[in-house]
Amino acid sequence: YSLCFLMILFAGSRMKPVLAAEYTYTDENGVTYEYTDAGVLKSVTGVVGSVDLAKMAEEKHITITCIDMLAFGDDNHVTSVNLPASVQIIDNYAFYLCTSLSEVTYEEGSKLASIGESAFAEDGALRDFHQLGTNKDGTLHLPESVNVIGGSAFAGTGFAKVIIPDGLNRIETGVFDFCESLTEVELSGNVTTIGNGAFRYT
C-alpha cells in the first residue's frame, strides 16, 4: 500500500478509517491534477514542460502534504517541478522514469521529511534539486528537514554533487546507484550507515 494512502485511512489506531474525498483541477495549460482533501496529490496528467505545484495549491486553496505513489511516474513530458513548502512526503516511485525531468525546486521553509523508494529513479536528466531562488549548479541539495531517503531513490540520476542533509543518518541501499556523473558527496556528521551499493557505478 502507498504510504500516503495508509496515512489517510489510519489517522489513529482507535479511529474509524475515513476515505478522503478526491477532486480534479485542470489549469490553463491543460494539465490535470487529481488530489484529495487530505492534501495528497494523486496524479498529474497532460504535463508538457514545467509544473508549479505551489502555484496550483495557492489557486485552489489546498495544502499539499504528500506526492502519492506514481503521481508523475513514467510521464516523460515534465521538465521541472516546484514543490510547495507544505510537502512532507514524496512517496515511492512518485517521479519514477520521468526521463525529461531536469530540475526540482522547493520553497523556503520546506517541511519535506521523507523521499520514498525509487522516487526519482531513472530520471537521467535530473541534475538540479535545490531551494527556489538559488543557483542551478548540478547539485542535489535537499532541505535540512529530510530524514528519510528510501532505497534507490535517486538511482540513475545526473547529479554531479550530492549534499546529505544533517537530519539524515542512514544512506539506504542503492540510493545513488548508476549516478555516473556523480563526482562529489558531502556527508553530514550524523551519517552512521551507508547501505550496499549506495554509490555503485558512480
Helices and strands as residue ranges (DSSP letters): H 3-9, E 22-26, E 32-36, E 40-45, E 49-52, H 53-60, E 66-67, E 78-83, E 89-90, E 103-106, E 114-115, E 128-131, E 139-141, E 148-149, E 161-163, E 170-171, E 184-186, E 193-194
